[in-house]
């Protein structure tokens, strides 16, 4: 079973738009789709003036949704609030993680994707 993601609101993101189910003859089948509701961000994170390392794990402090940091400190995050804190972690040492505060302008609610930069501390 698949959902047409083109019909969803800009602030909805599905973890998986296709779910495999096997109904028996004459049965009604139920499928569950996990969705994140909130802003979609393409964030560039820096730490001590340099991009957060490639492969770091980034997530909202109060969320279990996480993403992997790409080249130049860029990370895509979905289901995000208009303002919050993002944590990035790339190792086990005390200097291998950081947090960045962000706040989106109100007009971001009308955009499919918001881009911003944030300094991690």
Backbone as a ProteinNet text record, in pm:
[ID]
protein_1_A
[PRIMARY]
XXXXXXXXXXXXXXXXXXXXXXXXXXXXXXXXXXXXXXXXXXXXXXXXXXXXXXXXXXXXXXXXXXXXXXXXXXXXXXXXXXXXXXXXXXXXXXXXXXXXXXXXXXXXXXXXXXXXXXXXX
[TERTIARY]
85.6	0	91	52.6	134.8	49.1	110.3	44.9	105.8	23	70.4	117.5	247.3	302.1	281.5	245.7	219.7	93.2	7.7	-117.4	-106.1	9.4	29	65.6	38.5	76.3	228.8	279.1	423.6	492.1	418.9	481.2	469.2	433.2	420.6	526.2	597.9	700.5	678.6	678.2	659	792.9	806.8	927	933.5	818.3	809.4	671.8	665.9	537.3	477.4	552.2	504.1	514	404.1	400.3	350.3	419.3	376.1	279.5	163.6	65	13.7	-32.4	-87.1	-222.8	-329.7	-463	-511	-591.2	-652.6	-778.7	-830.9	-949.4	-1066.1	-1120.5	-1236.4	-1205.1	-1077.7	-1040.2	-1020.7	-1033.5	-1000	-858.6	-773.6	-634.2	-609.8	-528.7	-491.7	-340.8	-301.3	-159.2	-130.9	-15.1	24.5	141	130.2	234.9	281.4	412.8	467.8	496.6	439.1	455.2	514.7	592.7	645.1	576.8	522.8	458.1	541.9	580.2	662.9	741.4	834.5	913.2	1020.2	1053.7	1163.8	1279.5	1393.9	1509.2	1628.5	1699	1831.2	1923.8	1990.4	2068.2	2217	2292.7	2438.1	2491.4	2554.7	2605.7	2756.3	2801.4	2944.8	2978.5	3102.2	3152.2	3294.9	3319.4	3450	3492	3396.3	3425	3440.6	3427.8	3442.1	3312.7	3285.8	3164.9	3168.4	3052.6	3042.2	3087.6	3161.4	3218.3	3115.1	3154.3	3075.5	3048	2924.2	2887.6	2838.2	2845.4	2792.3	2641.6	2587.5	2443.4	2384.6	2283.1	2217.3	2069.7	2015.2	1873.2	1827.9	1697.7	1640	1657.6	1685.4	1711.1	1593.5	1470.9	1352.5	1287	1364.4	1307.9	1394.1	1331.6	1407.3	1443.7	1389.2	1425.3	1566	1649.9	1786.7	1826.1	1932	1985.1	2136.7	2197.4	2343.1	2390.5	2492.2	2548.2	2626.5	2601.2	2668	2788	2838.3	2951.3	2919.9	3021.8	3012.9	2915.4	2890.2	2805.5	2657.3	2613.1	2470.7	2395.9	2275.6	2190.4	2045	1969.2	1825.6	1750.3	1660.9	1579.8	1433.5	1345.4	1202.2	1126.3	1004	921.6	970.6	1035	1097.3	1002.9	1013	934.2	993.3	920.7	966.4	1092.7	1111.3	1231.2	1269.5	1398	1441.5	1592.1	1637.5	1779.4	1814	1924.6	1973.6	2104.5	2116.4	2239.2	2308.9	2439.1	2519.9	2624.3	2647.3	2743.1	2823.4	2955.6	3041.3	3147.1	3134.7	3229.3	3189.3	3279.6	3248.2	3314.6	3409.8	3481.4	3400.5	3448.5	3377.1	3372.1	3465.9	3468	3408.8	3332	3277.9	3126.9	3076	2932.9	2911.8	2798.7	2765.5	2615.7	2566.1	2424.4	2412.6	2308.7	2284.2	2137.9	2114.2	1977.6	1941	1812.9	1766	1625.7	1590	1455	1424.2	1313.9	1273.3	1182.1	1191.4	1098.7	958.3	854	715.4	685.2	747.5	719.2	768.6	848	895.5	781.4	671.7	558.5	500.1	525.5	473.1	571.8	686.7	789.9	795.4	824.9	838.7	966.5	1070.9	1199.7	1262.4	1307.3	1374.8	1523.9	1606.1	1750.7	1804.3	1894.4	1956.4	2090.7	2169	2298.8	2292.9	2365.9	2367.9	2505.5	2550.5	2678.6	2654.4	2722.9	2713.8	2809.4	2766.2	2852.6	2862.7
-115.1	0	122.3	222.2	342.4	466.7	570.9	701	794.6	877.7	979.6	1098.5	1114.4	1220.6	1359.8	1367.8	1498.1	1563.5	1486.2	1540.8	1582.7	1561	1597.9	1745.7	1802.2	1941.3	1954.3	2075	2099.4	2063.6	2065.8	2040.8	1895.2	1803.9	1661.7	1584.1	1496.5	1413.3	1270.4	1174.7	1034.2	963.7	876.9	795.3	697.6	641.2	545.4	558.4	589.6	610.3	480.9	370	240.6	138.9	64.6	-39.6	-167.3	-278.6	-407.7	-474.5	-514.4	-587.3	-703.8	-809.2	-925.6	-956.9	-901.2	-930.3	-1067.8	-1131.5	-1257.8	-1227.9	-1327.7	-1311	-1252.2	-1141	-1078.5	-995.9	-983.2	-909.8	-761.6	-683	-541	-527.7	-462.5	-448.2	-310	-308.3	-181.9	-163.3	-45	-13.6	112.6	115	232	301.5	432.4	515	613.5	617.4	711.3	844.3	948.5	1081.7	1178.1	1271	1380.9	1508.2	1582	1708.3	1821.2	1912.4	2024.7	2077.4	2162	2227.9	2133.2	2153.2	2081.5	2179.7	2140.8	2231	2172.4	2256.4	2224	2319.2	2264	2345.5	2322	2429.2	2419.9	2448.1	2347.3	2357.5	2378	2475.4	2496.4	2483.5	2440	2427	2481.4	2581.1	2647.9	2700.7	2754.1	2814.4	2717.7	2587.3	2486.3	2406.3	2347.7	2265.4	2147.1	2111.7	1990.9	1873.9	1777.3	1669.4	1587.1	1546.5	1456.6	1327.8	1281.9	1158.8	1178	1300.3	1326.5	1301.6	1266.6	1246.9	1375	1428.9	1551.6	1524.5	1584.4	1567.7	1683.6	1708.1	1805.2	1748.2	1833.6	1788.7	1709.6	1748.4	1682.3	1584.5	1530.2	1441.2	1317	1210.7	1089.5	1081.6	1171.6	1176.2	1231.6	1160.3	1207.4	1197.2	1266.7	1265.5	1265.1	1230.5	1228	1355.8	1416.9	1540	1506.8	1583.2	1564.4	1658.2	1671.5	1761.7	1902.9	1972.2	2113.5	2138.7	2039	2057.8	2063.9	2027	2034.2	1911.4	1936.9	1828.5	1862.5	1762.1	1777.2	1722.4	1802.7	1762.1	1790.7	1698.6	1720.1	1706.5	1756.8	1751.6	1845.5	1953.5	2044.6	2158	2204.6	2321.4	2449.9	2558.1	2687.2	2737.3	2697.2	2734.1	2615.6	2598.9	2487.3	2477.9	2357.3	2331.6	2200.9	2202.7	2084.4	2040.9	1910.4	1854	1770.4	1788.3	1707.9	1632.5	1505.1	1421.3	1341	1343.4	1273.5	1188.1	1166.9	1083.5	1073.5	1016.2	996	1095.8	1170.8	1264.4	1388.7	1467.6	1589.1	1695.7	1690.9	1788.2	1731.5	1622.3	1555.9	1572.2	1680.2	1710.1	1859.1	1907.7	2048.4	2067.4	2182.7	2217.2	2355.5	2371.7	2500.6	2538.1	2662.2	2714.9	2771.4	2761.6	2822.2	2877.9	2973.6	3031.9	3069.6	3015.9	3045.1	3166.6	3247.2	3360.2	3309	3385	3340.4	3303.7	3371.1	3340.5	3201.5	3136	3000.6	2899.8	2929.7	2836.8	2817.7	2909.9	2900.8	2836.4	2794.5	2736.5	2585.2	2513.8	2368.3	2330	2410.5	2383.1	2514.3	2519.3	2638.6	2609.9	2705.7	2691.8	2792.2	2745.2	2834.9	2781.5	2868	2831.6	2855	2771.8	2786	2747.1	2821.5	2792.6	2704.2	2591.4	2495.3	2536.7	2520.8	2549.6	2428.3
0	0	0	-76.5	-88.2	-73.9	-20.1	-10.6	-114	-171.9	-264.7	-181.6	-169.2	-84.1	-143.9	-271.1	-333.8	-280.2	-215.5	-163.4	-17.4	43.7	184.1	195.6	310.7	337.5	337.8	316.7	314.5	445.3	555.7	685.8	730.3	639.4	672.5	595.2	666.1	605.1	652.4	560.2	594.8	605.6	708	718.6	601.9	565.4	456	392.8	265.4	197.8	144.6	154.4	106	218.6	241.6	343.9	278	304.1	249.5	345.3	293.2	372.3	288.7	356.1	287.3	349	292.9	347.2	300.2	381.7	340.9	262.1	195.1	110.2	189.8	142.4	205.6	329	363.6	485.3	455.7	559.3	553.2	608	534.1	575.9	634.1	737.3	801.3	787.5	750.6	738.7	818.6	883.3	961.4	892.6	884.3	826.2	932.5	958.1	1055.5	986.6	1041.9	983.3	1085.3	1035.3	1116.3	1069.5	1163.5	1129.8	1187.7	1105.2	1147.6	1029.5	1057.3	953.4	898.4	770.7	706.6	694.8	750.2	754.5	681.2	608.9	558.8	633.4	733.7	826.5	803.5	805.9	799.5	939.2	998.5	1135.4	1134.9	1214.1	1231.9	1379.9	1406.2	1543.2	1544.1	1628.5	1634.2	1496.5	1422	1293	1177.3	1201.9	1096.8	1086.4	969.8	957.6	1054.3	1108.2	1190.8	1103.3	1158.6	1077.2	999.7	879.9	796.5	874.8	873.5	942.3	1084.1	1135.7	1270.4	1269.9	1384.9	1400.2	1458.1	1391.8	1437.5	1460.7	1566.2	1599.1	1685.3	1683.2	1776.2	1916.3	2012.3	2149	2205.3	2172.7	2228.7	2130.7	2036.3	1934.9	1918.2	1869.8	1839.9	1691.9	1610.2	1468.6	1455.8	1382.6	1364.5	1217.8	1182.7	1046.8	1053.7	942.4	933.4	864.9	922.6	867.4	740.4	634.9	505.8	495	372.9	348	393.9	436	474.8	588.5	673.1	790.5	762.7	642.5	609.7	659.6	713.3	762.1	731.3	686.7	660.3	780.3	836	950.7	920.4	955.3	932.3	1063.4	1063.5	1183.8	1292.7	1252.5	1348.3	1387.4	1513	1554.3	1495.2	1507	1454.3	1525.3	1648	1723.8	1810.3	1831.1	1913.9	1919.9	1955.3	1972.9	1901.9	1828.6	1757.9	1822.5	1843.6	1901.4	1794.1	1780	1688	1769.2	1732.2	1805	1703.7	1715.9	1621.2	1689	1817.6	1890.5	2036	2118.2	2259.3	2352.6	2306	2391.6	2423.8	2520.1	2560.5	2450.7	2356.7	2247	2118.3	2129.6	2010.6	1999.1	2054.6	2040.2	2063.2	2015	2034.7	2016.8	2058.6	2045	1982.7	1900.5	1834.8	1850.4	1890.5	1896.9	1760.2	1725.3	1600.7	1620.4	1538.1	1535.9	1391.3	1339.8	1202.1	1198.6	1094.2	1081	1048.5	1084.1	1061	915.8	819.5	678.8	637	721.8	692.5	686.3	752.9	753.1	614.1	522.6	386.6	289.8	339.1	253.3	271.4	163.6	171.8	246.2	232.8	295.8	339.4	463.6	515.3	526.4	486.5	496.3	596.5	681.3	777.5	821.4	879.3	935.6	1084.9	1159.2	1304.5	1357.1	1457	1521.6	1642.9	1644.9	1755.8	1866.6	1990	2105.2	2193.1
[MASK]
+++++++++++++++++++++++++++++++++++++++++++++++++++++++++++++++++++++++++++++++++++++++++++++++++++++++++++++++++++++++++

